[in-house]
Amino acid sequence: MINYFYRESFKKEFPLSDGTHTHTSRLNTHNTHTHTLTTYYYIMNKLYFWCILLCLCNNHLLQAQCTSDSLPPTVFCRNQPLAVYLNNTGTKWVRASRIDAGSVDNCGIQRYTINGQDSLLVDCSVVGLTAQTVLRVFDYAGNSATCATQIQVRDTLAPLVSCQNITTYLDSTGLVTVVPDDIDFYSMDNCQIASKLIDGQQSIQFNCDSIASSPHVASLTVIDNHGRQNSCRAVISIVDNIPPIASCLNTITVYVDSLGQGTVAASDFDAGSVDNCGNNNLFFHINGDSVWNYNCSKIGLNNTVNLTIGDANGNMVNCATQIQVLDTIPPVVQCKPVEVYLATTGNAAVSAADIDDLSTDNCAITARTFLNGNYIKNYSCVDVGVDSVYLLIRDPSGNTGTCATTVTIRDSIKPTIVCNAANVNLTGNSLWILTPADVGVAYDNCTIDTSYLTPSVFTCQDIGTVTYTLTVEDANGNWNTCLNTVHIFADTPTIVTPTYDSLWHCTGDTLNMEGILPNNGLVYQADWIGPLGTISSGPISGQIDSLTFAHTGNYYFTIVPNNGQGCPMTDSFYLEIDSCLLANQHQAFTSPKEPILIFPNPTTGTLTVTTLGDPIQQVVIYNLAGQVVFYNDWERAATDDYEIDCSSLPTGMYIVYIQSEQARVAKRIQIEH
């Protein structure tokens, strides 16, 4: 579509297609005449021009004017060749605008072409070449112009290389050749792979000597047709799995010497075996040995021996040979007594060879058995003692000899004991007896005869942890011990000691003792026992209080089960009972003669004691636990003030005991820091 303007007051859009197009407008002039304006558009091959016809009302032609756009664009191409890089598919589309360097047109640029196309496809075939290209620029009137430039196609992507580890096998000649494709695991390139190398060569070859250094790490190098290359590594294991070609002699005849012995090397049975890695490294075995020893057991015809022929790489093959051995001399048999000890399973075994005392034969001994023909005689716990046995020896020719001896069977293994920690609950009981089965498990290779526990009886005096010893003895006199612990406990009441229990109290003070009973179904009673005997006794369900002190001495509080079975709980303390008064701040405790003042109360550090003519002999300060925290003896004039440094004592309540020549006073004080 194009926009057409007529002067300042007219605008119209027209289709841009081949053919003739018209537009007619009627314009009124200042003298009220009507003018007809007809515009003809001629569009051919996308080139357009227009003619304007101006007429009066009588349709006489006044003016005709035709105009068209015939100016081509001004085209600019790149001065330097455009570098184009192929992608991983080996291609690249080059847009025409990429080689434009700022072309312009008076009516605007419609489109660009490169070599007649919107885009130019390049591929691997032009890599490294400098290609001539033509840029053509079109405006909307169909005018065009061209310029020439160059593009250079480049391939900078190296091949994508992938290796695989392989195992390669030597052939019958002892050689194997490996080429790059053997270790290539589908390597590829965006263009084309030109060549492959393995360790820098077209191929590598391995032989029997290469096995010693196997595996071999090989490098695969892949080169594309533009010289780009990449490499990877693969592990090549060289294996020889071809066994030797065996050849054995058919028959060998051998004879025992004067001692009844003989030896044949395994290689003597070989009749010319060969291997792909050479014959020098072949080995020969018979039943795993490099020689074959023959004796009386081999006497006779058609003794078949399997010869194993192996190469240095572990490949083996077998072939058979028959051997004939002859002998007629019987063995000389000698016996010896033996001792055998039962194992942890309670069993023991003696072989016929164990009781053979260097029996001989001119050939060899083929069998040593007991008289019943067994090679082994088994014993158990019931056989402990002495057993009479007979040894029978046979040579390869069937000659036999016997002798008698004894086997002594013994058991020397101690019992095995596992001791466990045990718990004994004396709740409702005053005595408990533990048995060995309660605390341990014993094992023996035969049988357990006796077991006992030390100690085994536990009472309330043992509450806590006690170490016990378990002793176990088996039927054959072997014994063992182990130690562990018994935790003795009971659901006993708890006695809560009053916090103001101390070494000193005043006459008339009361002490509250609380008994906390366990929930075990037992009925308990509590007993107060003072210096003069039992104060109170009876069932308890909680706290016993309001016990008034009247006598200096030991006080006991005991809680016991009523049925007598179980463990009691007891608390005791010593009280010094005296007459005393308690006073507030500056209150005096007076003797029959003179007063004693203690102030300030509470105090933050220094406590002053003042007497009027009655010298102080002793000052003692107790905490509420009955412990002495300050003590001093003084001898001063009657008019002195006595200062006590309390700054080191913790905040709390204390009892001050003052002894003068004529009075003894106790007072509670509060220290506050």
C-alpha positions as CSV (number, residue, x, y, z in Angstrom):
1,M,0.0,0.0,0.0
2,I,1.2,3.6,-0.7
3,N,0.0,6.9,0.7
4,Y,-0.8,9.7,-1.8
5,F,-1.0,13.4,-0.7
6,Y,-2.7,16.1,-2.7
7,R,-1.5,19.4,-1.5
8,E,-2.1,19.7,2.3
9,S,-5.7,18.7,2.4
10,F,-5.9,15.3,0.6
11,K,-4.6,11.9,1.6
12,K,-5.5,8.5,0.1
13,E,-4.1,4.9,0.3
14,F,-3.9,2.9,-2.9
15,P,-3.1,-0.8,-3.5
16,L,0.3,-1.4,-5.1
17,S,-0.5,-3.9,-7.9
18,D,-0.1,-4.0,-11.7
19,G,-2.9,-2.2,-13.6
20,T,-4.6,1.2,-13.8
21,H,-6.1,2.8,-10.8
22,T,-8.1,6.1,-10.6
23,H,-9.2,8.5,-8.0
24,T,-11.6,11.3,-8.5
25,S,-12.2,14.3,-6.1
26,R,-14.5,17.3,-6.5
27,L,-13.2,20.5,-5.2
28,N,-15.2,23.8,-4.8
29,T,-13.4,27.0,-5.7
30,H,-13.9,30.4,-4.3
31,N,-16.4,31.4,-7.1
32,T,-18.5,28.3,-6.3
33,H,-17.4,26.4,-9.4
34,T,-16.9,22.7,-9.0
35,H,-13.5,21.3,-10.1
36,T,-13.0,17.7,-10.8
37,L,-9.6,16.1,-9.9
38,T,-8.9,12.8,-11.5
39,T,-5.6,10.9,-10.7
40,Y,-4.6,7.9,-12.8
41,Y,-2.0,5.4,-11.5
42,Y,-0.2,3.2,-13.8
43,I,1.6,0.3,-12.1
44,M,3.7,-2.1,-14.2
45,N,6.1,-4.7,-12.9
46,K,6.0,-3.0,-9.5
47,L,7.1,0.3,-11.0
48,Y,4.6,3.0,-10.6
49,F,3.9,6.6,-11.7
50,W,0.9,8.9,-11.6
51,C,-0.9,11.5,-13.8
52,I,-3.0,14.3,-12.4
53,L,-5.8,15.7,-14.5
54,L,-7.4,19.0,-13.4
55,C,-10.8,19.9,-15.1
56,L,-13.4,22.6,-14.8
57,C,-17.1,22.0,-14.7
58,N,-17.4,22.0,-18.4
59,N,-14.8,19.1,-18.3
60,H,-12.2,21.0,-20.3
61,L,-8.7,19.8,-19.4
62,L,-6.7,22.5,-17.7
63,Q,-3.6,20.6,-16.6
64,A,-2.1,17.2,-16.8
65,Q,1.0,16.1,-14.9
66,C,2.6,12.6,-14.6
67,T,5.2,11.7,-12.0
68,S,7.1,8.5,-11.1
69,D,10.1,7.2,-8.7
70,S,13.0,6.1,-10.8
71,L,15.9,6.6,-8.4
72,P,17.7,3.3,-7.4
73,P,19.0,2.8,-3.9
74,T,22.6,3.7,-3.0
75,V,24.2,0.4,-2.1
76,F,27.2,-0.1,0.3
77,C,28.9,-3.5,0.8
78,R,31.3,-4.7,3.5
79,N,34.9,-3.8,2.8
80,Q,36.3,-6.9,4.4
81,P,35.2,-10.4,3.7
82,L,32.5,-11.7,6.1
83,A,33.7,-14.7,8.2
84,V,31.0,-17.3,8.4
85,Y,31.5,-20.3,10.9
86,L,29.8,-23.6,10.2
87,N,27.7,-25.1,13.0
88,N,27.8,-28.7,14.3
89,T,25.6,-29.8,11.3
90,G,28.3,-28.5,8.9
91,T,26.0,-25.7,7.4
92,K,25.3,-22.1,7.9
93,W,22.6,-19.7,6.5
94,V,24.0,-16.2,5.6
95,R,21.3,-13.5,5.5
96,A,21.7,-10.9,2.8
97,S,21.6,-8.0,5.3
98,R,24.8,-9.4,6.9
99,I,26.9,-8.1,4.0
100,D,25.1,-4.7,3.8
101,A,27.2,-1.8,5.1
102,G,24.5,0.9,5.3
103,S,22.7,1.1,1.9
104,V,20.0,4.0,1.6
105,D,17.1,5.0,-0.6
106,N,15.1,8.1,-1.1
107,C,11.8,6.3,-0.6
108,G,13.0,3.5,1.8
109,I,14.6,0.1,1.3
110,Q,12.1,-2.8,0.8
111,R,14.4,-5.8,0.9
112,Y,17.9,-7.3,0.3
113,T,19.1,-10.4,-1.7
114,I,22.5,-12.2,-1.7
115,N,23.3,-13.9,-5.0
116,G,19.6,-13.5,-5.9
117,Q,18.3,-15.1,-2.6
118,D,17.1,-13.8,0.7
119,S,19.7,-16.0,2.4
120,L,22.7,-18.0,1.2
121,L,23.3,-21.6,2.5
122,V,27.0,-22.5,2.8
123,D,28.4,-25.9,3.8
124,C,31.6,-27.9,4.3
125,S,32.3,-27.8,0.5
126,V,33.4,-24.2,0.6
127,V,35.3,-24.2,3.8
128,G,38.6,-22.2,3.4
129,L,37.4,-20.6,0.1
130,T,36.7,-16.9,-0.4
131,A,33.4,-16.7,-2.2
132,Q,32.3,-13.7,-4.3
133,T,28.8,-12.6,-3.4
134,V,26.5,-9.9,-4.9
135,L,24.2,-7.8,-2.6
136,R,21.1,-6.4,-4.3
137,V,19.0,-3.7,-2.6
138,F,15.3,-3.0,-3.7
139,D,13.2,0.0,-2.9
140,Y,9.4,0.1,-2.9
141,A,9.2,1.4,-6.5
142,G,11.1,-1.7,-7.7
143,N,14.3,0.2,-8.2
144,S,17.4,-1.8,-7.2
145,A,21.2,-1.6,-7.2
146,T,24.0,-4.0,-6.4
147,C,27.5,-4.2,-5.0
148,A,30.0,-7.0,-4.6
149,T,31.8,-8.4,-1.6
150,Q,33.3,-11.6,-0.3
151,I,32.5,-14.2,2.4
152,Q,35.0,-16.7,3.9
153,V,33.5,-19.9,5.3
154,R,35.4,-21.4,8.2
155,D,35.2,-24.7,10.2
156,T,36.5,-24.3,13.7
157,L,34.8,-27.3,15.3
158,A,37.1,-30.1,16.1
159,P,35.8,-33.7,15.7
160,L,33.8,-35.2,18.6
161,V,36.0,-38.1,19.6
162,S,34.8,-41.1,21.8
163,C,37.0,-44.0,22.7
164,Q,36.2,-47.5,24.0
165,N,38.3,-49.9,26.0
166,I,38.9,-53.2,24.3
167,T,40.4,-56.6,24.9
168,T,42.4,-58.0,22.0
169,Y,43.6,-61.5,21.7
170,L,46.8,-62.8,20.2
171,D,46.4,-65.1,17.2
172,S,48.0,-68.5,16.6
173,T,51.2,-66.7,15.5
174,G,51.4,-64.8,18.8
175,L,50.5,-61.4,17.1
176,V,47.6,-59.1,17.0
177,T,47.1,-55.8,15.1
178,V,44.9,-52.9,16.4
179,V,43.7,-50.2,14.1
180,P,42.1,-46.9,15.1
181,D,38.5,-48.1,14.4
182,D,39.0,-50.8,17.0
183,I,39.0,-48.3,19.8
184,D,36.8,-45.7,18.1
185,F,33.4,-45.5,19.7
186,Y,31.4,-43.6,17.0
187,S,33.6,-40.5,16.7
188,M,32.0,-37.8,14.4
189,D,32.6,-34.4,12.8
190,N,30.4,-31.6,11.5
191,C,32.0,-31.9,8.1
192,Q,34.0,-35.0,7.3
193,I,36.6,-37.2,9.1
194,A,39.7,-37.3,7.0
195,S,41.9,-39.7,9.0
196,K,42.4,-41.6,12.2
197,L,45.6,-42.5,14.0
198,I,46.3,-44.8,16.9
199,D,49.4,-43.7,18.9
200,G,50.2,-41.5,15.9
201,Q,50.2,-44.4,13.5
202,Q,47.9,-46.2,11.1
203,S,48.0,-49.3,13.3
204,I,49.9,-50.8,16.2
205,Q,50.9,-54.4,16.7
206,F,51.3,-56.4,19.9
207,N,53.0,-59.7,20.5
208,C,53.6,-62.2,23.4
209,D,56.1,-59.8,25.0
210,S,53.3,-57.1,25.2
211,I,51.3,-59.1,27.7
212,A,53.8,-58.3,30.5
213,S,53.1,-54.5,30.1
214,S,49.3,-55.0,29.5
215,P,47.1,-53.1,29.7
216,H,48.3,-50.6,27.1
217,V,46.9,-47.0,27.1
218,A,46.5,-46.0,23.5
219,S,45.7,-42.5,22.0
220,L,43.1,-42.2,19.3
221,T,43.5,-39.1,17.1
222,V,40.7,-38.1,14.8
223,I,41.5,-35.4,12.0
224,D,38.8,-33.8,9.9
225,N,39.2,-32.6,6.3
226,H,40.0,-29.1,7.5
227,G,42.9,-30.1,9.7
228,R,41.0,-29.9,13.0
229,Q,41.8,-32.8,15.3
230,N,40.9,-34.2,18.7
231,S,41.9,-37.2,20.7
232,C,40.9,-39.6,23.5
233,R,42.5,-42.5,25.3
234,A,41.5,-46.1,25.5
235,V,42.8,-49.0,27.5
236,I,43.8,-52.0,25.4
237,S,44.2,-55.3,27.3
238,I,46.3,-57.9,25.4
239,V,45.4,-61.4,26.1
240,D,46.7,-64.8,25.0
241,N,43.9,-67.3,25.3
242,I,45.2,-69.9,23.0
243,P,46.4,-73.0,25.0
244,P,49.4,-75.0,23.9
245,I,49.1,-78.0,21.6
246,A,49.7,-80.9,23.9
247,S,51.7,-84.1,23.0
248,C,52.3,-86.8,25.6
249,L,54.2,-90.2,25.6
250,N,51.8,-93.1,25.5
251,T,53.4,-95.4,28.1
252,I,56.3,-95.2,30.6
253,T,57.6,-98.1,32.7
254,V,59.5,-97.3,36.0
255,Y,61.0,-99.4,38.8
256,V,61.3,-98.7,42.5
257,D,64.9,-98.5,43.9
258,S,66.1,-100.2,47.0
259,L,64.3,-97.7,49.2
260,G,61.0,-98.3,47.3
261,Q,61.0,-94.8,45.9
262,G,61.2,-93.1,42.5
263,T,60.8,-89.7,40.9
264,V,59.9,-88.7,37.3
265,A,60.0,-85.1,36.1
266,A,56.7,-84.0,34.6
267,S,58.6,-82.7,31.6
268,D,59.7,-86.3,30.9
269,F,56.1,-87.1,29.8
270,D,56.2,-84.4,27.1
271,A,56.5,-85.6,23.5
272,G,56.9,-82.2,21.8
273,S,54.1,-79.8,22.9
274,V,54.1,-76.4,21.2
275,D,52.6,-72.9,21.9
276,N,51.9,-69.8,19.9
277,C,54.2,-67.8,22.3
278,G,57.1,-70.2,22.1
279,N,58.0,-73.4,23.8
280,N,60.7,-72.0,26.1
281,N,58.1,-70.8,28.6
282,L,56.0,-73.9,28.8
283,F,55.6,-75.6,32.2
284,F,54.6,-79.1,33.0
285,H,52.7,-80.2,36.1
286,I,51.2,-83.4,37.4
287,N,48.6,-82.7,40.0
288,G,50.2,-79.3,40.6
289,D,53.7,-80.6,41.0
290,S,56.6,-80.4,38.6
291,V,57.6,-84.0,39.4
292,W,55.7,-87.3,39.9
293,N,56.8,-89.4,42.8
294,Y,55.8,-93.0,42.5
295,N,55.6,-95.6,45.3
296,C,53.8,-98.8,46.1
297,S,50.4,-97.1,45.6
298,K,51.3,-96.9,41.9
299,I,52.5,-100.5,41.5
300,G,50.6,-102.2,38.7
301,L,49.6,-101.6,35.1
302,N,47.7,-98.8,33.5
303,N,48.4,-96.0,36.0
304,T,47.1,-93.0,34.1
305,V,48.8,-89.7,34.8
306,N,47.3,-86.4,33.5
307,L,50.0,-84.1,32.4
308,T,49.1,-80.4,32.6
309,I,50.9,-78.3,30.0
310,G,50.7,-74.5,30.5
311,D,52.1,-71.4,28.9
312,A,53.3,-68.2,30.6
313,N,49.9,-66.7,30.2
314,G,48.0,-69.3,32.2
315,N,46.5,-71.2,29.3
316,M,46.6,-74.9,30.0
317,V,45.9,-78.2,28.3
318,N,46.0,-81.8,29.5
319,C,47.1,-85.1,28.0
320,A,47.4,-88.6,29.5
321,T,50.2,-91.1,29.9
322,Q,50.2,-94.6,31.4
323,I,52.8,-95.7,34.0
324,Q,53.7,-99.2,35.1
325,V,55.3,-99.6,38.6
326,L,56.4,-103.0,40.2
327,D,57.2,-104.0,43.9
328,T,57.0,-107.1,46.2
329,I,58.5,-106.0,49.7
330,P,56.0,-105.4,52.6
331,P,56.2,-102.4,54.9
332,V,58.0,-102.3,58.3
333,V,55.4,-101.0,60.8
334,Q,56.2,-99.1,64.1
335,C,53.6,-97.4,66.5
336,K,53.8,-94.7,69.1
337,P,51.4,-93.6,71.9
338,V,49.7,-90.2,71.4
339,E,47.6,-87.7,73.5
340,V,44.7,-85.8,72.1
341,Y,42.7,-82.9,73.7
342,L,39.0,-82.4,73.2
343,A,38.2,-79.2,71.2
344,T,35.6,-76.6,72.2
345,T,33.0,-78.8,70.5
346,G,33.8,-81.6,72.9
347,N,35.2,-83.7,70.0
348,A,38.7,-84.8,69.0
349,A,40.1,-87.0,66.2
350,V,43.2,-89.1,65.7
351,S,44.4,-90.2,62.3
352,A,46.2,-93.4,61.6
353,A,49.2,-91.3,60.5
354,D,49.3,-89.7,64.0
355,I,50.2,-93.0,65.7
356,D,52.6,-94.1,62.9
357,D,56.2,-94.0,64.3
358,L,58.3,-93.8,61.1
359,S,57.0,-97.0,59.5
360,T,58.9,-97.7,56.2
361,D,58.6,-99.6,53.0
362,N,61.0,-100.1,50.1
363,C,58.5,-98.4,47.9
364,A,56.0,-96.3,49.6
365,I,53.0,-96.6,52.0
366,T,49.7,-96.3,50.2
367,A,47.4,-96.4,53.2
368,R,47.6,-96.0,57.0
369,T,44.4,-97.1,58.6
370,F,43.1,-98.4,61.9
371,L,42.4,-102.1,62.1
372,N,38.8,-101.5,61.0
373,G,40.0,-99.7,57.8
374,N,39.1,-96.2,58.9
375,Y,41.7,-93.4,58.5
376,I,40.3,-91.3,61.4
377,K,39.1,-92.3,64.8
378,N,36.8,-89.8,66.5
379,Y,36.5,-89.2,70.3
380,S,34.0,-87.3,72.5
381,C,33.6,-86.4,76.2
382,V,32.5,-90.0,77.1
383,D,35.9,-91.3,75.8
384,V,38.1,-89.3,78.2
385,G,40.8,-91.7,79.4
386,V,43.0,-94.3,77.6
387,D,42.0,-96.2,74.4
388,S,43.9,-99.1,72.8
389,V,44.2,-99.0,69.0
390,Y,45.9,-100.9,66.2
391,L,47.6,-99.4,63.1
392,L,47.4,-101.1,59.7
393,I,49.8,-100.1,56.9
394,R,49.5,-101.2,53.3
395,D,52.0,-100.8,50.4
396,P,51.2,-100.5,46.7
397,S,51.5,-104.3,46.1
398,G,48.9,-105.1,48.8
399,N,51.4,-106.1,51.5
400,T,50.3,-105.1,55.1
401,G,51.7,-104.8,58.6
402,T,50.2,-103.9,62.0
403,C,51.2,-102.7,65.5
404,A,49.4,-101.7,68.7
405,T,49.5,-98.5,70.8
406,T,47.4,-96.3,73.1
407,V,45.5,-93.0,72.6
408,T,45.0,-90.8,75.8
409,I,42.0,-88.5,75.5
410,R,42.1,-85.4,77.7
411,D,39.8,-82.4,78.4
412,S,41.7,-79.2,79.4
413,I,39.2,-76.5,78.3
414,K,37.7,-74.4,81.0
415,P,34.0,-73.6,81.0
416,T,33.0,-70.5,79.3
417,I,31.0,-68.1,81.6
418,V,29.0,-65.1,80.7
419,C,28.2,-63.0,83.8
420,N,25.5,-60.4,83.6
421,A,24.8,-57.5,85.9
422,A,21.8,-58.3,88.1
423,N,19.2,-56.3,90.0
424,V,17.7,-57.3,93.3
425,N,14.6,-55.6,94.6
426,L,14.3,-55.9,98.4
427,T,10.9,-54.2,98.4
428,G,8.8,-56.3,100.8
429,N,11.8,-58.5,101.5
430,S,14.6,-58.4,104.0
431,L,16.7,-61.1,102.3
432,W,17.3,-62.3,98.8
433,I,19.2,-65.3,97.5
434,L,20.7,-65.3,94.0
435,T,21.4,-68.5,92.1
436,P,24.1,-68.9,89.4
437,A,21.3,-69.2,86.8
438,D,20.0,-65.7,87.9
439,V,23.2,-63.9,86.9
440,G,25.1,-66.0,84.3
441,V,25.2,-68.5,81.6
442,A,27.9,-71.2,81.4
443,Y,29.0,-73.3,78.5
444,D,31.4,-76.2,78.4
445,N,32.7,-78.5,75.7
446,C,31.5,-81.4,77.8
447,T,29.2,-81.0,80.8
448,I,29.0,-78.6,83.8
449,D,29.4,-80.4,87.1
450,T,29.0,-77.6,89.8
451,S,28.5,-73.9,89.9
452,Y,28.2,-71.5,92.9
453,L,27.9,-67.8,93.5
454,T,29.9,-65.7,96.1
455,P,28.2,-63.8,97.7
456,S,24.7,-65.1,97.0
457,V,22.7,-63.7,100.0
458,F,21.8,-60.0,100.1
459,T,20.0,-57.9,102.8
460,C,19.1,-54.3,103.3
461,Q,22.7,-53.7,104.5
462,D,23.9,-54.4,101.0
463,I,21.8,-51.8,99.2
464,G,23.9,-50.3,96.5
465,T,26.3,-52.1,94.1
466,V,28.0,-55.4,95.1
467,T,30.6,-57.3,93.1
468,Y,29.9,-61.1,92.9
469,T,32.0,-64.0,91.7
470,L,30.5,-66.9,89.7
471,T,32.6,-70.1,89.8
472,V,31.8,-73.0,87.4
473,E,33.5,-76.4,87.3
474,D,33.1,-79.1,84.6
475,A,33.0,-82.9,84.9
476,N,36.7,-83.1,84.2
477,G,37.9,-80.7,86.9
478,N,38.4,-77.6,84.7
479,W,37.0,-74.5,86.4
480,N,36.6,-70.8,85.6
481,T,35.3,-67.7,87.2
482,C,33.8,-64.3,86.2
483,L,32.9,-61.2,88.0
484,N,30.1,-58.7,87.7
485,T,27.9,-56.6,89.9
486,V,24.5,-56.8,91.6
487,H,22.5,-53.7,92.1
488,I,20.5,-54.1,95.3
489,F,17.6,-51.6,95.7
490,A,14.3,-51.3,97.5
491,D,11.3,-49.1,97.4
492,T,12.2,-47.3,100.6
493,P,10.6,-44.2,102.0
494,T,12.2,-40.9,101.5
495,I,12.9,-38.7,104.6
496,V,13.0,-35.0,104.0
497,T,15.4,-33.4,106.5
498,P,14.3,-29.9,107.7
499,T,16.3,-27.0,106.2
500,Y,16.8,-25.5,109.7
501,D,18.4,-28.6,111.1
502,S,21.5,-27.4,112.9
503,L,23.8,-28.2,115.8
504,W,22.0,-25.9,118.1
505,H,18.3,-25.1,118.9
506,C,16.3,-23.4,121.5
507,T,14.0,-25.1,124.0
508,G,10.5,-25.1,122.6
509,D,11.6,-25.2,119.0
510,T,9.8,-27.7,116.8
511,L,11.1,-29.9,114.0
512,N,9.0,-31.2,111.1
513,M,10.2,-34.5,109.5
514,E,8.4,-35.6,106.3
515,G,8.2,-39.3,105.1
516,I,7.4,-39.9,101.5
517,L,6.1,-43.4,101.1
518,P,6.5,-45.5,97.9
519,N,3.4,-46.8,96.1
520,N,4.1,-50.5,96.6
521,G,1.2,-51.7,98.8
522,L,3.1,-51.9,102.0
523,V,2.1,-50.3,105.3
524,Y,4.8,-48.3,107.1
525,Q,5.2,-46.8,110.5
526,A,7.4,-44.0,111.8
527,D,9.3,-43.9,115.1
528,W,10.8,-40.8,116.8
529,I,13.6,-41.8,119.2
530,G,15.1,-39.0,121.3
531,P,17.9,-39.0,123.9
532,L,15.5,-40.4,126.5
533,G,13.9,-43.1,124.3
534,T,11.0,-43.4,122.0
535,I,9.0,-40.1,121.6
536,S,6.3,-41.4,119.3
537,S,5.5,-44.4,117.1
538,G,2.7,-45.2,114.8
539,P,1.6,-45.6,111.2
540,I,2.7,-42.9,108.8
541,S,0.9,-41.4,105.8
542,G,2.9,-38.3,105.3
543,Q,4.4,-35.6,107.7
544,I,5.0,-35.9,111.4
545,D,5.3,-32.4,112.9
546,S,5.2,-30.4,116.2
547,L,8.0,-32.4,117.9
548,T,9.2,-30.1,120.7
549,F,12.8,-30.4,121.7
550,A,13.6,-30.6,125.4
551,H,16.8,-32.5,125.7
552,T,20.3,-32.2,124.2
553,G,21.5,-35.3,122.3
554,N,20.8,-37.6,119.3
555,Y,17.4,-37.7,117.6
556,Y,16.4,-40.5,115.2
557,F,13.6,-40.7,112.7
558,T,12.9,-44.2,111.3
559,I,10.3,-45.5,108.7
560,V,9.9,-49.3,108.5
561,P,7.4,-51.7,106.9
562,N,4.9,-53.0,109.5
563,N,5.3,-56.6,108.3
564,G,9.0,-56.5,109.0
565,Q,9.8,-57.5,105.4
566,G,11.6,-54.7,103.6
567,C,14.2,-52.0,104.2
568,P,13.8,-49.1,106.6
569,M,14.9,-45.5,106.1
570,T,16.6,-43.7,109.0
571,D,17.8,-40.1,109.5
572,S,19.6,-38.8,112.6
573,F,21.0,-35.6,113.9
574,Y,22.5,-34.2,117.1
575,L,20.8,-31.2,118.8
576,E,22.1,-29.0,121.5
577,I,19.1,-27.6,123.4
578,D,19.3,-24.3,125.3
579,S,17.2,-21.5,126.5
580,C,17.4,-18.5,124.2
581,L,15.4,-15.6,122.9
582,L,15.1,-14.1,119.4
583,A,15.1,-10.3,119.0
584,N,14.6,-7.8,116.2
585,Q,17.0,-5.1,115.2
586,H,18.7,-3.5,118.3
587,Q,16.8,-5.7,120.6
588,A,19.1,-6.8,123.6
589,F,19.4,-10.3,125.1
590,T,20.0,-9.5,128.7
591,S,21.8,-11.4,131.3
592,P,20.8,-11.0,135.0
593,K,23.2,-8.1,135.1
594,E,24.0,-6.3,131.8
595,P,22.5,-6.1,128.3
596,I,24.2,-7.2,125.0
597,L,23.3,-5.3,121.8
598,I,23.8,-6.8,118.3
599,F,23.3,-4.4,115.3
600,P,22.5,-3.6,112.6
601,N,20.2,-6.5,111.8
602,P,19.9,-7.1,108.8
603,T,23.5,-6.3,108.1
604,T,25.3,-5.8,104.8
605,G,28.8,-6.6,106.0
606,T,29.8,-5.5,109.5
607,L,28.1,-6.7,112.7
608,T,28.7,-4.7,115.9
609,V,28.3,-6.3,119.4
610,T,28.1,-3.9,122.4
611,T,28.2,-4.9,126.1
612,L,27.9,-2.7,129.1
613,G,30.5,-3.8,131.5
614,D,30.4,-7.5,130.7
615,P,33.4,-8.6,128.6
616,I,32.8,-11.1,125.7
617,Q,34.6,-14.4,125.9
618,Q,33.5,-16.2,122.8
619,V,31.5,-15.5,119.5
620,V,30.3,-18.3,117.3
621,I,28.2,-17.9,114.1
622,Y,26.3,-21.0,112.7
623,N,24.6,-21.3,109.3
624,L,21.2,-23.1,109.1
625,A,22.9,-26.4,108.3
626,G,24.6,-26.3,111.7
627,Q,28.1,-25.5,110.3
628,V,30.4,-23.1,112.2
629,V,31.2,-20.2,109.8
630,F,32.8,-17.9,112.3
631,Y,34.6,-18.5,115.6
632,N,36.7,-16.2,117.9
633,D,37.7,-15.8,121.5
634,W,38.1,-12.2,122.8
635,E,39.5,-10.6,126.0
636,R,38.7,-6.9,125.9
637,A,37.7,-4.0,128.2
638,A,34.1,-3.9,129.2
639,T,33.5,-0.6,127.4
640,D,34.6,-1.9,123.9
641,D,32.5,-2.4,120.8
642,Y,33.1,-5.7,119.1
643,E,33.0,-5.6,115.3
644,I,32.6,-8.8,113.2
645,D,33.3,-8.8,109.5
646,C,30.5,-10.8,107.7
647,S,31.2,-9.6,104.2
648,S,32.6,-13.0,103.1
649,L,29.4,-14.9,104.2
650,P,26.7,-15.5,101.7
651,T,23.3,-13.8,101.9
652,G,21.0,-15.8,104.3
653,M,19.9,-16.4,107.9
654,Y,22.5,-17.2,110.6
655,I,22.6,-17.9,114.4
656,V,25.0,-15.8,116.5
657,Y,26.1,-17.4,119.8
658,I,27.7,-14.9,122.3
659,Q,29.3,-16.1,125.6
660,S,30.2,-13.3,128.1
661,E,31.4,-13.7,131.7
662,Q,27.9,-13.4,133.0
663,A,25.6,-14.4,130.2
664,R,25.1,-16.6,127.1
665,V,22.9,-15.2,124.3
666,A,21.9,-16.5,120.9
667,K,20.3,-14.4,118.2
668,R,19.2,-14.9,114.6
669,I,20.6,-12.4,112.1
670,Q,20.0,-11.7,108.4
671,I,23.0,-11.0,106.1
672,E,22.0,-9.1,102.9
673,H,24.6,-8.1,100.2
